[in-house]
């Protein structure tokens, strides 16, 4: 081993297809149906492929722990309800949100193309993954998509003393002519909870303004945040207002739980928040004809002209291209553990 590589973990490349299949076997061996396993595996492998490591294979232990605790139903069959011309409702059956989205996706797109806009309200669901994989496929079909999902209580509203909201992410995707879709996925907290966990595991300090300890004092120590502390919203009152909006759209509107409403104390090991998700899909051809993607491209061109070096999603697309060409690089020890879990 060279001096430069001394102390670094050995890495091993694995293809996207092989990682997806391995994760699917893991989920099935630990209590999910084949369809649920397929959807979750694709989502998790996509995050790892695109460099979203806090939502990639890092999440597998949490998924398995929730399944083992009986907190989430791994074999749930989503109930899709056609309730209005532009509205689809899904009861996820205490299962994961992504299979519920997959079950309703065809009807949602059909309604969006017919009415120009359609809403999907998912309730009784668990979402434990990156949110951008939920919306990017719609942009690939020349549709605009916006999604919000709430999570477990871990964020102190601006001006409050105790946590109430979840990290409550917002994801957006729009088609673009001559380039990858414009996609962003951001937590309304100052930092994603998964990134705090990764920093704690690595023994790294966080930037200022990310969270508070159990006494409500500002801290850069991720362990202090995880051990009875809490995260802060990004941008003070602005992020706090957006987080409140997500609670209303993802929980109150869908019929799901607010971030503070569920109690998993009787399910040791439970890690997946039992909340709700809202997805809005728009067919831009109804307003802008075939011109919307060109207008998106013009906006990107002007943003680059004023000096913007990196667009939202650029890093993910670069990581994706590298992973597809060279394989997804995983620490050899982590890959061995996944193979063991897959049997």
C-alpha positions as CSV (number, residue, x, y, z in Angstrom):
1,X,0.0,0.0,0.0
2,X,1.4,3.4,-0.9
3,X,2.0,6.1,1.7
4,X,-0.9,8.2,0.2
5,X,-3.4,5.3,0.7
6,X,-2.2,4.3,4.1
7,X,-5.1,4.2,6.5
8,X,-7.8,4.5,3.8
9,X,-10.3,1.7,3.6
10,X,-9.9,-0.6,0.6
11,X,-12.7,0.0,-1.9
12,X,-14.3,-2.4,-4.4
13,X,-16.4,-1.4,-7.4
14,X,-19.8,-2.9,-8.0
15,X,-22.2,-2.3,-10.9
16,X,-25.5,-0.6,-10.4
17,X,-27.4,-3.7,-11.5
18,X,-25.4,-6.0,-9.1
19,X,-25.9,-3.6,-6.2
20,X,-29.6,-3.4,-6.9
21,X,-30.0,-7.2,-7.1
22,X,-28.0,-7.6,-3.9
23,X,-30.1,-5.1,-2.0
24,X,-33.3,-6.7,-3.3
25,X,-32.2,-10.0,-1.9
26,X,-31.4,-8.4,1.4
27,X,-34.9,-6.8,1.7
28,X,-36.6,-10.0,0.7
29,X,-34.6,-12.0,3.2
30,X,-35.6,-9.6,5.9
31,X,-39.3,-9.6,5.4
32,X,-40.4,-7.6,2.4
33,X,-42.4,-8.8,-0.6
34,X,-40.5,-9.0,-3.9
35,X,-42.1,-5.9,-5.3
36,X,-41.4,-3.8,-2.2
37,X,-37.8,-5.1,-2.3
38,X,-37.4,-4.2,-5.9
39,X,-38.6,-0.6,-5.4
40,X,-36.5,0.0,-2.2
41,X,-33.4,-1.6,-3.7
42,X,-33.6,0.6,-6.8
43,X,-34.1,3.7,-4.7
44,X,-31.2,2.9,-2.3
45,X,-28.8,1.8,-5.1
46,X,-29.7,5.0,-7.1
47,X,-28.7,7.2,-4.1
48,X,-25.4,5.3,-3.7
49,X,-24.7,5.5,-7.4
50,X,-25.2,9.3,-7.4
51,X,-23.1,10.0,-4.4
52,X,-26.0,10.6,-1.9
53,X,-24.3,8.4,0.6
54,X,-26.4,9.4,3.6
55,X,-29.4,7.8,1.8
56,X,-27.6,4.9,0.1
57,X,-26.4,1.6,1.7
58,X,-25.8,3.6,4.9
59,X,-29.6,3.3,5.4
60,X,-29.8,-0.5,5.1
61,X,-29.3,-1.2,8.8
62,X,-32.1,1.2,9.6
63,X,-34.5,-0.4,7.1
64,X,-33.7,-3.9,8.5
65,X,-34.1,-2.7,12.1
66,X,-37.5,-1.2,11.4
67,X,-38.6,-4.4,9.7
68,X,-37.3,-6.6,12.5
69,X,-39.1,-4.5,15.1
70,X,-42.5,-5.0,13.4
71,X,-42.9,-1.2,13.1
72,X,-43.3,-1.2,9.3
73,X,-45.2,-3.7,7.1
74,X,-42.7,-5.0,4.6
75,X,-45.4,-6.9,2.6
76,X,-48.0,-4.1,2.5
77,X,-50.0,-3.8,-0.7
78,X,-50.9,-0.1,-1.4
79,X,-54.5,0.8,-1.9
80,X,-54.8,3.2,-4.8
81,X,-58.0,5.4,-4.8
82,X,-59.1,7.5,-7.8
83,X,-60.9,10.3,-5.9
84,X,-61.2,13.2,-8.4
85,X,-60.2,14.3,-11.9
86,X,-56.8,15.5,-10.6
87,X,-56.4,13.7,-7.3
88,X,-55.1,10.3,-6.4
89,X,-55.0,9.0,-2.9
90,X,-53.0,6.0,-1.6
91,X,-53.1,4.2,1.7
92,X,-49.7,2.6,2.0
93,X,-50.9,0.1,4.6
94,X,-48.2,1.0,7.1
95,X,-45.7,0.1,4.3
96,X,-43.0,2.2,2.6
97,X,-44.0,5.3,0.5
98,X,-42.0,4.4,-2.6
99,X,-44.0,1.2,-3.5
100,X,-47.2,3.3,-2.9
101,X,-45.9,5.9,-5.4
102,X,-45.0,3.1,-7.9
103,X,-48.5,1.6,-7.6
104,X,-50.1,5.0,-8.3
105,X,-47.6,6.4,-10.8
106,X,-49.4,5.4,-14.0
107,X,-52.8,6.8,-12.9
108,X,-51.0,10.0,-11.6
109,X,-49.4,10.6,-15.0
110,X,-52.6,9.9,-16.9
111,X,-54.4,12.5,-14.8
112,X,-51.7,15.1,-15.1
113,X,-51.7,14.8,-18.9
114,X,-55.5,14.9,-19.0
115,X,-56.1,17.7,-16.5
116,X,-52.8,19.5,-16.8
117,X,-52.1,18.9,-13.1
118,X,-52.6,16.1,-10.6
119,X,-51.9,15.5,-6.9
120,X,-50.9,12.2,-5.2
121,X,-51.6,12.0,-1.5
122,X,-49.8,9.1,0.3
123,X,-50.8,8.3,3.9
124,X,-50.0,5.6,6.4
125,X,-46.5,5.4,4.9
126,X,-42.8,5.3,5.9
127,X,-40.2,7.3,3.9
128,X,-36.6,6.8,4.8
129,X,-34.8,7.7,1.6
130,X,-33.6,10.5,-0.7
131,X,-36.6,12.4,-2.2
132,X,-35.2,13.3,-5.6
133,X,-35.5,9.8,-7.0
134,X,-39.3,10.2,-6.5
135,X,-39.5,13.3,-8.8
136,X,-36.7,12.9,-11.3
137,X,-38.5,10.2,-13.4
138,X,-41.4,12.6,-14.0
139,X,-39.0,15.2,-15.5
140,X,-37.7,12.4,-17.8
141,X,-41.3,12.3,-19.2
142,X,-41.4,16.0,-19.8
143,X,-43.4,16.7,-16.6
144,X,-42.8,19.0,-13.7
145,X,-42.9,17.5,-10.2
146,X,-42.8,18.7,-6.7
147,X,-42.9,16.5,-3.6
148,X,-42.8,17.0,0.2
149,X,-42.5,14.5,3.0
150,X,-42.4,14.9,6.7
151,X,-40.3,12.8,9.1
152,X,-39.8,12.2,12.8
153,X,-39.5,15.1,15.3
154,X,-35.9,16.3,15.4
155,X,-36.0,20.0,14.4
156,X,-36.6,23.0,16.7
157,X,-38.9,25.6,15.1
158,X,-37.3,29.0,14.9
159,X,-37.8,30.8,18.2
160,X,-39.0,27.7,20.1
161,X,-37.3,25.7,22.9
162,X,-38.0,22.1,21.9
163,X,-38.0,20.0,18.7
164,X,-41.4,19.5,16.9
165,X,-40.8,19.3,13.1
166,X,-39.0,16.7,11.1
167,X,-36.2,17.5,8.6
168,X,-39.2,17.7,6.1
169,X,-37.5,17.8,2.7
170,X,-38.8,19.3,-0.5
171,X,-37.9,17.9,-3.9
172,X,-38.4,19.5,-7.4
173,X,-37.8,18.3,-10.9
174,X,-38.3,20.0,-14.3
175,X,-37.4,18.9,-17.8
176,X,-34.6,20.8,-19.7
177,X,-33.9,20.8,-23.4
178,X,-30.4,19.5,-24.3
179,X,-29.4,18.6,-20.8
180,X,-30.3,16.6,-17.6
181,X,-33.4,17.6,-15.8
182,X,-33.2,20.4,-13.2
183,X,-33.6,18.5,-9.9
184,X,-33.1,19.5,-6.3
185,X,-33.8,17.8,-3.0
186,X,-33.3,19.8,0.2
187,X,-34.1,19.4,3.8
188,X,-35.8,22.3,5.6
189,X,-33.4,21.6,8.5
190,X,-30.0,23.1,8.4
191,X,-28.5,19.7,7.6
192,X,-30.0,16.3,6.8
193,X,-30.3,13.9,9.8
194,X,-28.4,11.2,7.9
195,X,-25.5,13.6,7.4
196,X,-25.4,14.1,11.2
197,X,-25.2,10.4,11.7
198,X,-22.4,10.0,9.2
199,X,-20.4,12.8,10.8
200,X,-20.9,11.1,14.2
201,X,-19.7,7.8,12.8
202,X,-16.6,9.5,11.4
203,X,-15.9,11.6,14.5
204,X,-16.2,14.8,12.5
205,X,-17.5,18.2,13.8
206,X,-20.4,20.0,12.0
207,X,-20.4,23.6,10.8
208,X,-21.9,26.2,13.2
209,X,-25.6,26.7,13.2
210,X,-26.6,23.0,12.5
211,X,-28.0,22.0,15.9
212,X,-28.3,22.2,19.6
213,X,-27.5,19.8,22.5
214,X,-30.0,18.4,25.1
215,X,-29.8,21.7,27.0
216,X,-30.7,23.8,23.9
217,X,-27.2,25.2,23.6
218,X,-25.6,25.5,20.1
219,X,-23.2,22.6,19.3
220,X,-21.0,21.3,16.5
221,X,-20.9,17.9,18.0
222,X,-23.1,15.5,16.0
223,X,-23.2,13.0,19.0
224,X,-24.6,15.8,21.2
225,X,-27.4,16.4,18.6
226,X,-28.2,12.7,18.3
227,X,-28.1,12.2,22.1
228,X,-31.2,14.3,23.1
229,X,-30.3,17.4,21.1
230,X,-32.0,18.6,17.9
231,X,-31.4,20.2,14.5
232,X,-32.2,23.8,13.6
233,X,-34.1,24.9,10.5
234,X,-32.1,26.4,7.7
235,X,-32.4,30.2,7.3
236,X,-34.1,30.7,10.7
237,X,-37.7,31.7,10.4
238,X,-37.8,31.1,6.6
239,X,-36.8,27.4,6.9
240,X,-39.1,27.0,9.8
241,X,-42.0,28.3,7.8
242,X,-41.3,25.9,5.0
243,X,-41.0,23.1,7.4
244,X,-44.5,24.0,8.8
245,X,-45.8,24.0,5.2
246,X,-44.4,20.5,4.7
247,X,-46.2,19.3,7.8
248,X,-49.5,20.7,6.5
249,X,-49.1,19.3,3.0
250,X,-47.5,15.9,3.8
251,X,-49.5,15.1,6.9
252,X,-52.6,17.2,7.4
253,X,-53.6,17.2,3.7
254,X,-52.8,13.5,3.1
255,X,-54.2,12.1,6.3
256,X,-50.7,11.0,7.5
257,X,-49.2,11.5,10.9
258,X,-47.5,14.8,11.8
259,X,-43.9,14.3,12.7
260,X,-44.8,14.4,16.4
261,X,-47.9,12.1,16.3
262,X,-46.5,8.6,16.2
263,X,-45.1,6.6,19.1
264,X,-42.5,3.9,18.3
265,X,-41.5,3.3,21.9
266,X,-43.0,-0.2,21.8
267,X,-41.0,-1.1,18.7
268,X,-37.3,-1.0,19.8
269,X,-35.2,-0.6,16.7
270,X,-37.8,1.3,14.7
271,X,-36.1,4.1,12.7
272,X,-38.5,4.8,9.8
273,X,-40.9,7.8,10.3
274,X,-44.6,6.9,9.9
275,X,-45.9,10.0,8.2
276,X,-47.2,11.0,4.7
277,X,-46.1,12.4,1.4
278,X,-47.6,14.7,-1.2
279,X,-46.6,14.8,-4.9
280,X,-47.8,17.4,-7.4
281,X,-47.2,16.7,-11.1
282,X,-47.8,19.3,-13.8
283,X,-47.9,18.9,-17.6
284,X,-46.2,22.1,-18.8
285,X,-47.4,21.5,-22.4
286,X,-50.8,22.7,-21.3
287,X,-49.4,26.2,-20.7
288,X,-46.1,26.5,-22.6
289,X,-46.7,24.0,-25.4
290,X,-43.4,22.3,-26.3
291,X,-41.5,25.4,-25.2
292,X,-41.1,24.7,-21.5
293,X,-37.9,22.6,-21.7
294,X,-36.4,25.3,-24.0
295,X,-37.2,27.9,-21.4
296,X,-35.6,25.8,-18.7
297,X,-32.5,25.6,-20.8
298,X,-32.5,29.4,-21.3
299,X,-32.7,29.9,-17.6
300,X,-29.7,27.6,-17.0
301,X,-27.8,29.3,-19.8
302,X,-28.3,32.7,-18.1
303,X,-27.4,31.4,-14.7
304,X,-24.2,30.1,-16.0
305,X,-23.6,33.4,-17.8
306,X,-23.7,35.3,-14.6
307,X,-21.0,33.0,-13.1
308,X,-22.9,30.1,-11.5
309,X,-20.4,27.2,-11.7
310,X,-22.7,24.3,-10.5
311,X,-26.4,23.8,-11.0
312,X,-28.5,21.9,-8.5
313,X,-28.1,18.2,-9.3
314,X,-24.8,18.6,-11.3
315,X,-22.8,16.7,-8.7
316,X,-25.3,13.8,-8.7
317,X,-25.2,13.6,-12.5
318,X,-21.3,13.6,-12.5
319,X,-21.2,10.9,-9.8
320,X,-23.8,8.9,-11.8
321,X,-21.7,9.0,-15.0
322,X,-18.6,8.0,-13.1
323,X,-20.4,5.1,-11.3
324,X,-21.9,3.8,-14.5
325,X,-18.5,3.9,-16.2
326,X,-16.3,2.6,-13.4
327,X,-18.7,0.9,-10.9
328,X,-20.0,2.1,-7.6
329,X,-17.1,2.3,-5.2
330,X,-17.9,0.8,-1.8
331,X,-15.5,0.0,1.0
332,X,-14.6,-3.7,0.7
333,X,-15.7,-4.4,4.3
334,X,-19.1,-2.8,3.6
335,X,-19.6,-4.7,0.4
336,X,-18.7,-8.0,2.2
337,X,-21.3,-7.2,4.9
338,X,-24.0,-6.6,2.2
339,X,-23.1,-9.9,0.5
340,X,-23.4,-11.6,3.9
341,X,-26.9,-10.0,4.5
342,X,-27.9,-11.1,1.0
343,X,-26.9,-14.7,1.7
